[in-house]
Amino acid sequence: MAKHAARGAHQRAAWSSKLGFILAGAASAVGLGNLWRFPTLAAKYGGGTFIFTYFVLAFTFGISLLLLETALGRHTRQSVIGAYSDLRPRWKFLGILSAAVPFIITPYYCIIGGWVVKYLTSYVAEGPASVMADGFFGAFITDPFFTYVFMIIFMLLCIIVVALGVKNGIEKANMVMMPLLLVMAVGISVFVLMQPGALEGAKYYLVPDFSKFSPELVINALGQMFYSLSLAMGIMVTYGSYLDRKESLTTSVASIAGFDLVVSFLAGLMIVPAAFMALGLGEGGTMAAGPSLMFVTLPQVFGGMGGAAQVIGIVFFVLVLFAAATSAISLIEACTSIIQDGTHWSRGASLLACSVFVIAAGCFINAGYNALIWMEPLGPGTQLLDFFDFLSNSVMMPIVALFTCIFVGWVMKPKFIIDEVRVSSKFSLAGLWAIMIKVIAPVLVIAILVANVLPMIFPS
């Protein structure tokens, strides 16, 4: 391996255990998409039918790409730019493209994290009536001052964790936040299911409606799985580079995918029955998606829970804060590692550079809701955040994943990843994995890319 990689590996940070890596990987996977997109898609596409389809895709396509990225990081002991350039210098462009993804996502993700902090503090200080007021969400996100304040508070919380290091910061934070997140998700789910009419909502969520099975369902399940597992963001390559070669890669990535699926499932169990009671989904009602579900619909639902509204709101937004923070920490760590590997600066200097960029870019994107609201990059009613979300999630990530499959499957050949996995795992399904990476995964990624981009080119 090149001297560049050897130097990067010499002082490489490391996880203290396989559990630390699994929780960190799960933390990067579990984010806002689990909480606001998975329940919406499940409610729209036949409940159990969507859940089963998602499960199958996650443990075939998803786990294959997770294994590829983690093994690539462990093999090269580098973040994405160094990993690709060391293996094939002509493919450095893929490393640069991969590295751009977390730098685009992190600023706008932290803006949404700031929204979560605002809602949590409002529930604590003012009670549920404040967040249920008409126009509360719209008034806040267009505020020319406080949106920046809460965004920076969220950013600084995440930066502090990363500054403490891989073992003492990220790993220890995840050891606390991820189990608590799971406990809170179970607790809220149980509470919601005890409410009058909730069991009908649970039935609506869990019982498969096979009449809604369609290519559109598969594409949406595929897209949700792709984004939820933090694929093509540079995170898992970075986290894999910190993993000891004695740890089993196959069981580790299966555990990460499993944790992500459990949290997604519980999110649906929290949200769909509650929305069912409030919105009458069984009678043809529809459930809001994205930020509207999280910051408008659910506070209204919680408000109907009487004296429990404030407690349930606080616990829920603590859960959301943990989900947002763990993902943002992973993104900031990936950006920091990319800068450190590329410049050979100290970790502190690299994190400082990353922080300055994230705060500056976050302020620019956030201005799309106030000072730059006149900019509508994707058409009327869209903001800068929508544009950067579309660019990173819908365009760049599928392209990165496609070129990664081509690189590993046809340029390097799957054997080098298989050999890396077999350093610590039996990997009896290596042949099927190779077929997935060489043939099936590229087709599925192209399907995601086409489904994302065509509506923008030919709007209905």
C-alpha positions as CSV (number, residue, x, y, z in Angstrom):
1,M,0.0,0.0,0.0
2,A,1.1,3.5,-0.7
3,K,3.1,5.5,1.9
4,H,0.2,7.9,2.1
5,A,-2.1,5.2,3.4
6,A,0.5,3.8,5.7
7,R,1.1,7.2,7.3
8,G,-2.7,7.6,7.7
9,A,-2.9,4.2,9.4
10,H,0.0,4.9,11.8
11,Q,-2.0,7.2,14.1
12,R,-5.4,6.0,13.1
13,A,-8.1,6.3,15.7
14,A,-9.8,3.0,16.7
15,W,-13.0,1.7,18.2
16,S,-12.5,0.1,21.6
17,S,-14.8,-2.9,20.7
18,K,-17.0,-4.3,18.1
19,L,-20.0,-3.1,20.1
20,G,-18.6,0.5,19.8
21,F,-18.5,0.2,16.1
22,I,-21.9,-1.4,15.8
23,L,-23.5,1.4,17.9
24,A,-21.7,4.0,15.9
25,G,-22.7,2.5,12.6
26,A,-26.3,2.2,13.9
27,A,-26.2,5.8,15.1
28,S,-25.2,7.0,11.7
29,A,-28.0,5.0,10.1
30,V,-30.7,5.9,12.5
31,G,-31.7,9.5,11.8
32,L,-34.6,11.7,10.9
33,G,-35.5,9.6,7.8
34,N,-36.4,6.7,10.1
35,L,-38.8,8.9,12.1
36,W,-40.5,10.9,9.4
37,R,-40.2,9.0,6.1
38,F,-40.5,5.3,7.0
39,P,-43.9,5.7,8.8
40,T,-45.3,7.8,5.9
41,L,-44.2,5.3,3.3
42,A,-45.5,2.3,5.3
43,A,-48.9,4.1,5.8
44,K,-49.1,4.8,2.1
45,Y,-48.0,1.5,0.7
46,G,-49.9,-1.2,2.5
47,G,-48.4,-1.3,6.0
48,G,-46.9,-4.8,6.4
49,T,-46.4,-5.1,2.6
50,F,-44.0,-2.2,2.7
51,I,-42.3,-3.4,5.9
52,F,-41.7,-6.8,4.4
53,T,-40.4,-5.4,1.1
54,Y,-38.1,-3.0,3.1
55,F,-36.8,-5.9,5.2
56,V,-35.9,-8.0,2.1
57,L,-34.1,-5.1,0.4
58,A,-32.2,-4.1,3.6
59,F,-30.9,-7.6,4.1
60,T,-29.8,-8.2,0.5
61,F,-29.0,-5.0,-1.3
62,G,-28.5,-2.8,1.7
63,I,-26.3,-5.1,3.7
64,S,-24.2,-5.9,0.6
65,L,-23.3,-2.2,0.2
66,L,-22.7,-1.8,3.9
67,L,-20.3,-4.6,3.9
68,L,-18.5,-3.3,0.8
69,E,-18.0,0.2,2.3
70,T,-16.9,-1.0,5.8
71,A,-14.5,-3.6,4.3
72,L,-13.1,-0.9,2.0
73,G,-12.4,1.4,4.9
74,R,-10.8,-1.3,7.0
75,H,-8.7,-2.6,4.1
76,T,-7.2,0.9,3.3
77,R,-7.4,2.5,6.8
78,Q,-8.4,5.6,5.0
79,S,-11.4,7.8,4.5
80,V,-13.0,7.9,1.0
81,I,-10.5,10.0,-1.0
82,G,-7.5,8.2,0.3
83,A,-9.2,4.8,-0.1
84,Y,-9.9,5.1,-3.8
85,S,-6.8,7.0,-4.8
86,D,-4.5,4.5,-3.0
87,L,-6.2,1.5,-4.7
88,R,-6.4,3.1,-8.2
89,P,-5.1,6.7,-8.6
90,R,-7.2,7.2,-11.6
91,W,-10.3,6.6,-9.5
92,K,-9.5,9.4,-7.1
93,F,-12.5,11.3,-8.6
94,L,-14.8,8.8,-7.0
95,G,-13.2,9.5,-3.6
96,I,-13.7,13.3,-4.2
97,L,-17.3,12.8,-5.3
98,S,-18.0,10.6,-2.2
99,A,-16.3,13.1,0.0
100,A,-18.5,15.9,-1.3
101,V,-21.7,14.2,-0.1
102,P,-21.2,14.6,3.7
103,F,-20.0,18.2,3.2
104,I,-23.3,19.0,1.5
105,I,-25.5,17.1,3.9
106,T,-24.1,18.1,7.2
107,P,-24.9,21.9,7.1
108,Y,-28.6,21.4,6.2
109,Y,-29.0,18.4,8.5
110,C,-27.8,20.6,11.4
111,I,-30.4,23.2,10.4
112,I,-33.1,20.6,11.0
113,G,-31.4,19.6,14.2
114,G,-31.8,23.2,15.3
115,W,-35.5,22.9,14.7
116,V,-35.6,19.8,17.0
117,V,-33.8,21.7,19.7
118,K,-36.3,24.6,19.4
119,Y,-39.3,22.2,19.8
120,L,-37.8,20.4,22.7
121,T,-37.1,23.6,24.6
122,S,-40.6,24.9,23.8
123,Y,-42.2,21.8,25.2
124,V,-40.1,22.1,28.3
125,A,-40.4,25.9,28.9
126,E,-43.8,26.7,27.4
127,G,-45.8,23.5,27.1
128,P,-47.6,21.9,24.2
129,A,-49.9,24.8,23.5
130,S,-47.0,26.9,22.2
131,V,-46.0,24.5,19.5
132,M,-49.6,23.7,18.6
133,A,-50.3,27.4,17.8
134,D,-51.3,28.1,14.2
135,G,-48.2,29.0,12.1
136,F,-45.7,28.2,14.9
137,F,-43.5,26.2,12.6
138,G,-43.6,28.5,9.7
139,A,-42.9,31.6,11.9
140,F,-39.9,29.9,13.5
141,I,-38.1,28.6,10.4
142,T,-38.4,32.0,8.7
143,D,-37.2,33.9,11.8
144,P,-34.0,35.9,10.8
145,F,-32.3,35.3,14.2
146,F,-33.4,32.4,16.3
147,T,-33.2,29.8,13.6
148,Y,-29.4,30.6,13.4
149,V,-29.1,30.4,17.2
150,F,-30.7,27.0,17.5
151,M,-28.8,25.7,14.5
152,I,-25.5,26.7,16.0
153,I,-26.4,25.3,19.4
154,F,-27.1,21.9,17.7
155,M,-23.9,22.1,15.7
156,L,-21.8,22.9,18.8
157,L,-23.2,20.0,20.7
158,C,-22.2,17.6,17.9
159,I,-18.8,19.2,17.4
160,I,-18.0,18.9,21.1
161,V,-18.7,15.1,20.9
162,V,-16.4,14.8,17.9
163,A,-13.7,16.9,19.5
164,L,-13.6,14.4,22.4
165,G,-12.4,11.7,20.0
166,V,-13.5,8.4,18.5
167,K,-13.4,6.5,21.8
168,N,-14.0,9.1,24.4
169,G,-16.5,11.2,22.4
170,I,-18.4,9.4,19.6
171,E,-18.3,5.9,21.1
172,K,-19.2,6.9,24.6
173,A,-22.0,9.2,23.4
174,N,-23.5,6.5,21.3
175,M,-23.3,4.0,24.2
176,V,-25.6,6.3,26.0
177,M,-27.9,7.8,23.3
178,M,-28.6,4.7,21.2
179,P,-29.9,2.4,24.1
180,L,-31.9,5.4,25.4
181,L,-33.3,6.1,22.0
182,L,-34.5,2.5,21.8
183,V,-36.0,2.5,25.2
184,M,-37.9,5.8,24.5
185,A,-39.1,4.4,21.2
186,V,-40.5,1.3,22.9
187,G,-42.0,3.4,25.7
188,I,-43.8,5.9,23.4
189,S,-45.0,3.0,21.2
190,V,-46.6,1.2,24.2
191,F,-48.2,4.5,25.4
192,V,-49.7,5.2,22.0
193,L,-51.0,1.7,21.6
194,M,-52.8,2.1,24.9
195,Q,-54.8,5.0,23.6
196,P,-58.5,4.5,22.5
197,G,-58.6,3.4,18.8
198,A,-54.9,2.9,18.5
199,L,-55.1,-0.8,17.9
200,E,-57.0,-0.2,14.7
201,G,-54.2,2.0,13.7
202,A,-51.6,-0.7,14.6
203,K,-53.6,-3.1,12.4
204,Y,-53.6,-0.6,9.6
205,Y,-49.8,-0.3,10.0
206,L,-48.9,-4.0,10.4
207,V,-51.4,-6.0,8.3
208,P,-50.2,-6.3,4.7
209,D,-52.4,-4.9,2.0
210,F,-51.1,-6.7,-1.0
211,S,-53.3,-4.7,-3.4
212,K,-50.8,-1.8,-2.8
213,F,-47.8,-3.8,-3.9
214,S,-46.4,-2.2,-7.0
215,P,-43.1,-1.2,-8.7
216,E,-43.6,2.2,-7.1
217,L,-43.6,0.6,-3.6
218,V,-40.4,-1.3,-4.4
219,I,-38.7,1.9,-5.6
220,N,-39.7,3.8,-2.5
221,A,-38.7,1.0,-0.2
222,L,-35.4,0.8,-2.0
223,G,-34.8,4.6,-1.8
224,Q,-35.7,4.6,1.9
225,M,-33.4,1.7,2.7
226,F,-30.6,3.3,0.7
227,Y,-30.7,6.6,2.5
228,S,-31.5,5.2,5.9
229,L,-28.4,3.0,6.1
230,S,-26.0,5.9,5.4
231,L,-24.8,4.4,2.2
232,A,-22.6,6.4,-0.2
233,M,-22.0,9.2,2.4
234,G,-18.4,8.3,3.2
235,I,-19.4,7.5,6.8
236,M,-19.1,3.7,6.7
237,V,-15.8,3.8,4.9
238,T,-14.5,6.2,7.6
239,Y,-16.0,4.1,10.5
240,G,-14.6,0.9,8.9
241,S,-11.1,2.4,8.8
242,Y,-11.3,2.6,12.6
243,L,-12.3,-1.1,13.0
244,D,-9.8,-3.7,14.2
245,R,-9.2,-6.5,11.7
246,K,-10.1,-9.2,14.2
247,E,-13.7,-8.1,14.4
248,S,-16.3,-9.8,12.3
249,L,-17.5,-7.6,9.5
250,T,-20.5,-9.8,8.5
251,T,-22.1,-9.9,12.0
252,S,-21.3,-6.2,12.5
253,V,-23.0,-4.9,9.4
254,A,-26.0,-7.3,10.0
255,S,-26.3,-5.8,13.5
256,I,-26.3,-2.3,12.1
257,A,-28.9,-3.1,9.5
258,G,-31.0,-4.9,12.2
259,F,-30.8,-1.9,14.6
260,D,-31.9,0.5,11.8
261,L,-34.8,-1.7,10.9
262,V,-36.0,-2.0,14.5
263,V,-36.0,1.7,15.0
264,S,-37.8,2.3,11.7
265,F,-40.4,-0.3,12.7
266,L,-40.9,1.3,16.1
267,A,-41.1,4.8,14.5
268,G,-44.0,3.5,12.5
269,L,-45.6,1.9,15.6
270,M,-45.3,5.3,17.4
271,I,-46.6,7.5,14.6
272,V,-49.0,5.6,12.3
273,P,-51.5,4.6,15.0
274,A,-51.4,8.1,16.5
275,A,-52.0,9.6,13.1
276,F,-54.6,7.0,12.4
277,M,-56.6,8.2,15.4
278,A,-56.2,11.9,14.5
279,L,-56.4,11.8,10.7
280,G,-58.6,8.8,10.0
281,L,-56.2,7.1,7.7
282,G,-58.5,4.1,7.3
283,E,-61.2,6.3,5.9
284,G,-58.9,7.7,3.1
285,G,-57.1,10.3,5.1
286,T,-53.5,11.1,4.3
287,M,-50.5,11.5,6.5
288,A,-48.1,14.4,6.1
289,A,-44.5,13.7,5.2
290,G,-41.2,15.0,6.2
291,P,-40.9,18.1,8.4
292,S,-44.7,18.7,8.3
293,L,-45.3,15.3,9.9
294,M,-42.6,15.9,12.6
295,F,-43.2,19.6,13.4
296,V,-46.9,20.2,12.6
297,T,-48.9,17.0,12.6
298,L,-47.4,15.2,15.6
299,P,-47.6,18.1,18.0
300,Q,-51.3,18.4,17.1
301,V,-51.7,14.6,17.8
302,F,-49.8,14.9,21.1
303,G,-52.0,17.8,22.1
304,G,-55.0,15.5,22.0
305,M,-53.5,13.3,24.7
306,G,-54.7,15.5,27.5
307,G,-52.4,15.8,30.5
308,A,-49.8,13.5,29.0
309,A,-49.2,15.9,26.0
310,Q,-46.2,17.7,27.5
311,V,-44.5,14.6,28.8
312,I,-45.0,12.7,25.6
313,G,-43.9,15.7,23.5
314,I,-40.7,16.1,25.6
315,V,-39.8,12.4,25.4
316,F,-40.5,12.3,21.7
317,F,-38.4,15.3,20.9
318,V,-35.5,14.0,23.1
319,L,-35.7,10.8,21.0
320,V,-35.7,12.9,17.8
321,L,-32.8,15.0,19.1
322,F,-30.8,11.8,19.8
323,A,-31.5,10.5,16.3
324,A,-30.6,13.8,14.7
325,A,-27.5,14.2,16.8
326,T,-26.0,10.7,16.3
327,S,-26.3,11.1,12.5
328,A,-24.9,14.6,12.6
329,I,-22.0,13.4,14.7
330,S,-21.3,10.7,12.1
331,L,-21.4,13.2,9.3
332,I,-19.0,15.7,11.1
333,E,-16.6,12.8,11.9
334,A,-16.6,11.8,8.2
335,C,-15.8,15.3,7.1
336,T,-13.1,15.7,9.7
337,S,-11.5,12.4,8.8
338,I,-11.5,13.4,5.1
339,I,-9.8,16.7,5.8
340,Q,-7.3,15.1,8.2
341,D,-6.4,12.3,5.7
342,G,-6.1,14.8,2.8
343,T,-4.1,17.5,4.5
344,H,-2.3,15.5,7.3
345,W,-3.3,18.2,9.7
346,S,-3.9,17.3,13.3
347,R,-7.4,16.1,14.3
348,G,-8.1,19.3,16.1
349,A,-7.1,21.5,13.2
350,S,-9.2,19.3,10.8
351,L,-12.2,19.5,13.1
352,L,-11.8,23.3,13.3
353,A,-11.8,23.6,9.5
354,C,-14.8,21.3,9.3
355,S,-16.6,23.3,11.9
356,V,-16.0,26.7,10.2
357,F,-17.3,25.2,6.9
358,V,-20.4,23.6,8.4
359,I,-21.4,26.8,10.3
360,A,-20.8,29.1,7.3
361,A,-22.6,26.8,4.9
362,G,-25.4,26.2,7.4
363,C,-25.9,30.0,7.7
364,F,-26.0,30.3,3.9
365,I,-28.6,27.5,3.5
366,N,-30.7,28.7,6.4
367,A,-30.9,32.1,4.8
368,G,-33.1,30.4,2.2
369,Y,-35.9,30.7,4.7
370,N,-35.4,34.4,5.4
371,A,-32.9,36.7,3.7
372,L,-32.6,34.6,0.6
373,I,-36.2,33.3,0.5
374,W,-36.6,34.8,-3.0
375,M,-34.3,32.0,-4.3
376,E,-36.4,29.1,-5.4
377,P,-33.9,26.7,-6.9
378,L,-36.3,23.8,-7.6
379,G,-39.3,25.9,-8.5
380,P,-41.9,27.9,-6.7
381,G,-42.1,27.3,-2.9
382,T,-38.7,25.5,-2.7
383,Q,-35.8,26.7,-0.6
384,L,-32.0,26.2,-0.6
385,L,-32.3,23.3,1.8
386,D,-34.6,21.5,-0.7
387,F,-32.0,22.0,-3.4
388,F,-29.1,20.7,-1.4
389,D,-31.1,17.8,-0.1
390,F,-32.1,16.8,-3.7
391,L,-28.5,17.2,-5.0
392,S,-27.0,15.0,-2.3
393,N,-29.7,12.4,-1.6
394,S,-31.3,12.0,-5.0
395,V,-28.5,12.6,-7.4
396,M,-25.0,12.3,-5.9
397,M,-25.5,9.4,-3.5
398,P,-26.9,7.0,-6.2
399,I,-24.1,8.1,-8.6
400,V,-21.5,7.4,-5.9
401,A,-23.0,4.0,-5.1
402,L,-23.2,3.1,-8.8
403,F,-19.5,4.0,-9.4
404,T,-18.5,2.2,-6.2
405,C,-20.2,-1.0,-7.4
406,I,-18.4,-0.7,-10.8
407,F,-15.1,0.0,-9.1
408,V,-15.3,-3.0,-6.7
409,G,-17.1,-5.3,-9.0
410,W,-15.4,-4.7,-12.3
411,V,-12.1,-2.8,-11.8
412,M,-10.7,-4.1,-8.5
413,K,-12.8,-7.3,-8.7
414,P,-14.8,-8.5,-5.6
415,K,-12.0,-10.8,-4.4
416,F,-10.1,-8.1,-2.6
417,I,-13.2,-7.2,-0.5
418,I,-14.0,-10.9,0.0
419,D,-10.4,-11.5,1.2
420,E,-10.7,-8.6,3.7
421,V,-14.0,-9.9,5.1
422,R,-12.6,-13.4,5.5
423,V,-9.8,-12.1,7.6
424,S,-12.3,-12.2,10.5
425,S,-15.4,-13.8,9.1
426,K,-16.3,-17.1,7.3
427,F,-18.4,-15.3,4.6
428,S,-20.0,-18.3,3.1
429,L,-22.3,-16.1,0.9
430,A,-19.3,-14.5,-0.9
431,G,-20.4,-15.7,-4.3
432,L,-23.9,-14.3,-4.0
433,W,-22.4,-11.0,-2.6
434,A,-20.2,-10.7,-5.7
435,I,-23.2,-11.1,-8.0
436,M,-25.1,-8.5,-6.0
437,I,-22.3,-6.0,-6.3
438,K,-21.4,-6.7,-10.0
439,V,-24.9,-7.0,-11.4
440,I,-28.0,-6.5,-9.2
441,A,-26.9,-3.5,-7.1
442,P,-26.0,-1.3,-10.1
443,V,-29.4,-2.0,-11.7
444,L,-31.2,-1.1,-8.4
445,V,-29.1,2.0,-7.9
446,I,-29.9,3.1,-11.5
447,A,-33.6,2.6,-10.7
448,I,-33.3,4.9,-7.7
449,L,-31.5,7.5,-9.7
450,V,-34.0,7.4,-12.6
451,A,-37.0,7.5,-10.2
452,N,-35.5,10.5,-8.4
453,V,-34.4,12.6,-11.4
454,L,-37.1,11.9,-14.0
455,P,-39.9,13.8,-12.0
456,M,-37.6,16.8,-11.9
457,I,-37.0,16.8,-15.7
458,F,-40.6,15.9,-16.6
459,P,-42.8,17.3,-13.8
460,S,-46.4,16.1,-13.9
